[in-house]
């Protein structure tokens, strides 16, 4: 069941793997407008509403962002095509009266639906845990994630426990979040050793940032719950390094150079993936 969870979250976050930035309607590079209904003429609006990633002349992904009346993120839609694979998924974010996330639903026609209930500890003013209930292969499973905080009130670890059909919980996954300044600079993944149960360091994502303005800043808890840690920073993520501890040759890097509008927000980005040197463009649109 944990595999299903990771696949669905990965599908919902697919466009953020590239550069984790968003779009502007001020368009000096004359990038094409997003397909379908969308914002009108280019403006200097503050809300990121759409991004378009062009991997090649035939491969692209459009991401649309929706907000509530308080300008809080409520949905992310991804659609497009990558190497013949259709991308079509939606992440819907429900919030309580105080604006805290209460539920996240990820829907992908090719994989299914994943519903996560999120619980907020009002006494301590922070998220405490989340729960996923899934029926798979005729059996019911419960996946519970517990959030652990540092002295500054930021999430330092999340621990993923799975309950089997007999009601027994076991630690399945552990994630560590480290910080530099006002952003998350690394996310480290651990899995318990099958013999000792001690968490074993498997891999990591290491983030770098420039000095420009991130147009979609999320709170610490929201960024981690939605699987978008780089959006916690007020600045734009311009580098991402992945580390594979067991097989270092599987590591890769992604660097992005942004063109900015007069508000220092991205209008476009040119990303380079290594190894291989693949280059692709992203456009950002606001209203």
N, C-alpha and C positions, 0 to 999 in steps of 0.2 A: 504493500500500500504506500510505503514511503516513496517508492519509485514513481507511482502515479502522481503523488503530490509534487515531486520535484519536476516531473515533465510538464505538468500544467502550469506551475509557476514560471518555468523557463519559457513556455510559449507566450505567456502574458507579458513577459519582460523582454521579448526577443529584440525589439528595436533598441533597447537601452544598452545592449551588449556593445553596440557600435560606438556610441560616443556619449550617451547619457545627457544630451542637451536637447534643446527645443527650437522652435521656429519664429521667424519674424516676418512681418508683412512689409517691412522696408527691404527692398530686394535689389541691391545694386548689381548683383551678379546675374540678374535676369533668369533665375532658376524658374522652372515651370510651376504654375500654380497647382495646388493639390487637386486631384480628380474628384468629381462629385460635388455635392453641396458644401460650401465652406465660406470663409470670410470673404468680404469683398475686396476693394482696392487696398493696397499696402498701407498700413498705418503704423503708428508707434504705440499700439496698445500694450497693456501690461500682462494680459493673460495669454499664456501659450495655449493655442488651440489645435495646432496640427504640426507634424513634422513629416518630411518625406525623405527617405533614405534611398538613394539610387546606387545599387551595387554594380549595375551594368546597364546596357541599353534595354535589356529585357527583364532584369530583376530589380524589384523595388518593394519597399514596405511603407505604407502610410499609417501613421499613428495619430489618432484624434483624442483630445482631452476634454472632459466635461467637468463642470464645477457647480456647486450650489450657490445660493444667494450671497453667502459669505465668502465666496471665491475659494472654497475648499474643494479639493479634488474628489470627484465622485465616480469617474469612469475613465478607462483607457481602452480604446478599440484599436486593434492592429489588423491590417488587411494588405495583401500583396502576394508576391511570388518570389521564392528564392530557389534557384537551381531546379525548377520544375515542381517544387513543393509549395502548395497553396498555404498561405498564412491567413487565418481567419479566426480571431479570438477576441474575447472581451473580458475585461476585469471590472466588475461593478463593486463600488465601495459604499457601504451604508454607514451612516454616522448617527450617534445619539444627539440629544438636545444640546449637549455641550460641544459638539463637533468631534468627539472622539470616535474612532473607527469601532463599529460594533459587529460588522460582518463583511467579508470579502467573498465574492462569487466569481470564479473563473470558469468561462465556458469556451470550449473548443469543439467544433463538430467532429473532428477526427479523433479526439481523445475522450471527451466527456465533460462532466461538470464537477467542480471541486468547491465546496462551501466551507468556509472557515468562520467560526464564531469567535469574536475577540472580546476579551473581558478587561474592563478598566477598573483599577483600584482607586476609587475617589478619595479615600482617606490619605493615600500616599501620592495621589495625583500622577499616576503612571499606569501603563498596561501591565497586567499581571501574567496572563497566559492566553492561549488560543486553543481551540478544540476543533478537530475535523472528524466527522463520522462518515465512513464510507462502507458501502456494501460491495463486496468484490468476490466473485466466485461462489456466491451463495452464502458467504460468511460476512459478519459485521466486524469492522475494525474501528478503533478510536485512536486518533493521533493527537497528542497534547504537547504543545510547546510552551515551556516556562521561560520567562525573561528574568535575567539576573542583572542587577545594576551596580555601577561603580559609585564612588563617593560623591561624584558630581551629578548624579541622577541620570546618567546615560547608560544605555544597555551595553553591558560588557560581554555577556554570553547569552545564547539561547540554547536550550536543551530540548531535544525532540524525543518524546517517549511514545511508544506504541503499545496499545492494549490489544492482546490477542483475544480470540473468541472465548477463552476461558477466564478472561478478566485480569490476566497478569500483565503488568506494565514492565517494559524494558527500555533502557536508553538506547536509541538507535543512531543519534546524530548529535553533534555539539558544534556550535559555531561561536567563534571569538571575534569581537569587534574591537579594533584599536583606533586611537584618535591622534590627530595632529592638528593643533589649532582648533578651528571650528568645524572640522570635517572628519569623516571616517577615512583613515588612510590604509586600512587593511581589513580583510575579512578572511579568517582562517577556519578551515573545515577539519573536523575530527570525527573518527568513527571508533567505537569501543573495540578493543581487541577481543576476539571471540573466546579466548581462553582466560585472560585476566580481567577483562572488563575495563581496563584502563584506556582512556581515549588516546587514539593514535593520530598524529598530525598527518593529514593526507595532502592538502592543497591550500592555495590561498589566492585571493585577488588583491592586488596592491594598487591603490588609486593615487593619482597626482592631480593637482588643480592649478589653474591659472588665476589671474586677478580680475577676470570679467565677471559679470553678474549672471548667476544662475536664474533663469526665468521660472523655474518650478521648484522652489525650496520646500521641502517637507520637514516636519518635526522629526526628532530622533526616532521616536516610536513608530510613526507612520512610515518613514523611509525603510525601516527594518521589516515591519510587518508586510509591506507591499513588495519587498525584495528589491528595493532600489536605493542601496546605501549611499551612493554618490550624491543623491539629491538632498541629503542632509546639509551639505556644504552650501554656503552662500555664493560660492564661486563655481565655475564650470570645470567639470572633470575632463582634463585634456590628455590623460595617459592612464592606461590600464594594463597591468602586467599580471598574467596568470602563472602560477607556480605549481608544478606537479612534483611532490616530494619524492615519490618512488621512481618516476621516470622524468627527469629534468628536461629531456629533449622534447617533451610534450608541451613545454611552456611556450607562451607567445606574448607579444606586446601589441598594443593598439595606441597610436598617438593621433591627436586631432589638433588642427590649426583652425581657429575660428575667425570669421569676418564679423565685426560687431556693428550694431547700429549706434545712434547717438546716445542711447541709454546704457551702452556697454553690454547689451544682450546679443546673443548670437543671431546673425542673419543666415549664415551658412557655415558649414564645417567640412574640411577635407581630412579624411581619416586614412591612415596607412597601417595595414596589418602586417606584422612580421612574425615568423618567416613567410616569405612568399612575395611581399611587396604589393599586395592588393590595395588599390586606392579606390575610395568611393566618396560620394558627396551627400551631404545632408542639408536640407533647407528648413528654416524655422519660420512659423507664421503666428502672429499674435492678433488679438482684438481687445 
